[in-house]
């Protein structure tokens, strides 16, 4: 897949070095090196993950490395026989920003979504992340929603008890 000067491709189970390079890029772009590089999964886990049909890891290549990338997940719905795609992470290397890399990545994802019959792609942006908000506003419609992180209790092997 390519979008003008940007060559975009989906990573597969053999692209372990590229997956790790993308994690480094995310760690730098999001200023969270420990999150993205502190406990990188082993080869077997990455191969399994990259081989799953619903896990979409796309990168835009440049000479000497990766210009940007995204990780998205296809979510099959219960209420209708359809799916939606959730962009979980999207980042572009500092030197490659404002050159259409993110737009090319999302364009490639749109083509994948259309081929799979997905009805929407959605993404969230943090307040104050003006470049992301501007990009997503250009490409889609905005919904103001609240995001909640619900902690997962330590596993004891059973289902949570009712109070």
Protein Blocks (a to p, Z undefined) as FASTA:
>chain_A
ZZhjaccddddfklmmmmmmmmmmmmmmnopaklmmmmgccfklmmmmmmpmklccdddd
dehiafbdcdddddddfkbccdddddfbdcddfklgonommmmmmmmmmmmmmmnopabd
cddddehilmlmmmmmmmmccdddddddddddddehiacddZZ
